[in-house]
């Protein structure tokens, strides 16, 4: 199995920046794709970004140009850098991982992922 531990700052003002991290442990060698999703109060979980090792990264239109993802292979950690934050970015953010190489188009679906972090509440105030 794979365990995901998400950490990061929880609050900022409009226009601010936050960085979340997601550290993987366990059978990390099996992981080829990781994603970030978020769920705002009263809403369904939505796709934020997905990365396939060696295969590129895709972003939701709502965060494109403001969010970026990076990876530290030595630490088995993925980072989500969030800039120019807006109140509508307020949500619980989840990191996720899946072994193998799912079809690229499936990486934006939460159902594709087998492993999930515990979620980090991010609040952006106006």
Backbone torsions as a table, in degrees:
resi	resn	phi	psi	omega
1	UNK	NA	167.1	177.5
2	UNK	-122.9	135.9	176.0
3	UNK	-112.1	139.5	179.8
4	UNK	-120.8	129.6	179.9
5	UNK	-119.6	114.0	-179.1
6	UNK	-99.1	137.4	178.9
7	UNK	-139.2	159.5	174.4
8	UNK	157.1	170.7	179.0
9	UNK	-66.2	155.2	-171.3
10	UNK	-113.9	-15.2	-171.2
11	UNK	-146.6	144.0	170.2
12	UNK	-160.4	172.5	178.8
13	UNK	-93.3	166.3	176.6
14	UNK	-49.4	130.4	179.0
15	UNK	87.1	-5.3	-178.9
16	UNK	-79.8	-177.6	-178.5
17	UNK	-129.2	147.0	175.1
18	UNK	-141.0	155.8	175.3
19	UNK	-130.5	129.2	175.1
20	UNK	-106.9	147.9	174.8
21	UNK	-124.7	154.4	179.4
22	UNK	-138.3	110.3	-178.4
23	UNK	-99.0	129.8	-179.7
24	UNK	-102.6	144.0	175.9
25	UNK	-141.1	166.6	-177.5
26	UNK	93.9	-136.6	-175.7
27	UNK	-82.0	59.3	-174.4
28	UNK	-67.2	-21.9	-178.9
29	UNK	-65.1	-18.0	-178.5
30	UNK	-83.6	-10.7	-173.4
31	UNK	-87.4	129.0	175.2
32	UNK	-121.7	-12.1	-178.6
33	UNK	-142.4	139.9	175.9
34	UNK	-134.8	151.8	-178.9
35	UNK	-138.6	161.9	171.8
36	UNK	-121.0	134.9	175.6
37	UNK	-128.6	164.9	176.8
38	UNK	-143.5	154.3	179.5
39	UNK	-138.1	114.1	177.6
40	UNK	-84.9	157.4	180.0
41	UNK	-54.7	128.2	177.9
42	UNK	76.7	6.5	-178.5
43	UNK	-122.0	165.4	177.7
44	UNK	-79.4	158.7	176.4
45	UNK	-65.5	135.1	-178.0
46	UNK	-127.0	153.1	-179.9
47	UNK	-70.9	140.7	175.9
48	UNK	-116.0	-57.7	-177.5
49	UNK	-157.8	150.0	175.9
50	UNK	-137.6	141.3	178.7
51	UNK	-128.0	134.4	174.0
52	UNK	-112.4	124.5	-176.3
53	UNK	-59.7	120.7	-179.3
54	UNK	78.6	4.6	-175.1
55	UNK	-128.9	8.9	175.5
56	UNK	97.7	176.6	-175.6
57	UNK	-133.0	142.7	175.9
58	UNK	-126.5	141.3	-177.2
59	UNK	-120.0	149.1	170.0
60	UNK	-66.5	147.4	-178.7
61	UNK	-59.0	-31.5	-176.5
62	UNK	-68.4	-18.9	-177.6
63	UNK	-118.4	-5.8	-176.7
64	UNK	-59.0	131.9	-178.7
65	UNK	88.1	-13.1	179.5
66	UNK	-114.6	-33.8	-178.9
67	UNK	-105.9	150.1	173.8
68	UNK	-146.3	152.5	-178.5
69	UNK	-122.0	143.4	176.7
70	UNK	-140.3	168.8	-174.0
71	UNK	-139.7	137.8	171.9
72	UNK	-112.3	99.4	-174.8
73	UNK	-62.4	-37.4	-177.9
74	UNK	-63.2	-30.2	-179.1
75	UNK	-101.5	1.4	-176.2
76	UNK	50.7	43.8	-174.8
77	UNK	-127.1	138.2	174.9
78	UNK	-114.8	139.9	-178.0
79	UNK	-116.5	141.3	173.7
80	UNK	-116.1	107.8	177.3
81	UNK	-91.8	124.2	-176.6
82	UNK	-119.4	116.4	-179.2
83	UNK	-115.7	164.5	178.6
84	UNK	48.9	48.7	-174.5
85	UNK	-68.6	147.9	-178.5
86	UNK	-123.3	158.1	177.2
87	UNK	-56.4	-31.3	179.8
88	UNK	-71.9	-7.1	173.4
89	UNK	-82.9	-7.2	178.9
90	UNK	-61.5	124.3	-176.8
91	UNK	-177.2	169.9	167.2
92	UNK	-88.0	125.6	-178.0
93	UNK	-101.6	133.8	-178.9
94	UNK	-121.1	134.8	168.7
95	UNK	-96.2	153.9	-175.5
96	UNK	-146.6	159.4	-179.2
97	UNK	-146.7	154.2	179.0
98	UNK	-144.4	136.6	176.6
99	UNK	-78.5	169.3	178.8
100	UNK	73.8	-160.6	-178.3
101	UNK	-133.5	83.4	177.8
102	UNK	-62.3	157.9	174.8
103	UNK	-57.3	136.8	-175.6
104	UNK	-52.4	-41.8	-177.5
105	UNK	-64.6	-19.1	-179.0
106	UNK	-85.7	-11.2	-175.1
107	UNK	-69.4	-15.2	178.0
108	UNK	-90.0	1.1	179.4
109	UNK	-102.1	129.6	-180.0
110	UNK	-63.1	-25.7	-178.1
111	UNK	-70.0	-14.4	-179.4
112	UNK	-73.0	-27.0	-168.5
113	UNK	-91.7	140.0	-178.2
114	UNK	-96.3	-27.7	-173.5
115	UNK	-123.4	141.0	-176.5
116	UNK	-135.5	142.9	170.4
117	UNK	-78.9	176.2	-172.6
118	UNK	-81.6	-11.1	179.9
119	UNK	94.0	139.6	178.3
120	UNK	-128.6	123.5	179.8
121	UNK	-77.0	123.9	175.7
122	UNK	-114.3	126.1	-179.6
123	UNK	-120.9	127.4	177.6
124	UNK	-116.8	117.9	-177.6
125	UNK	-99.3	152.5	179.3
126	UNK	-95.8	NA	NA
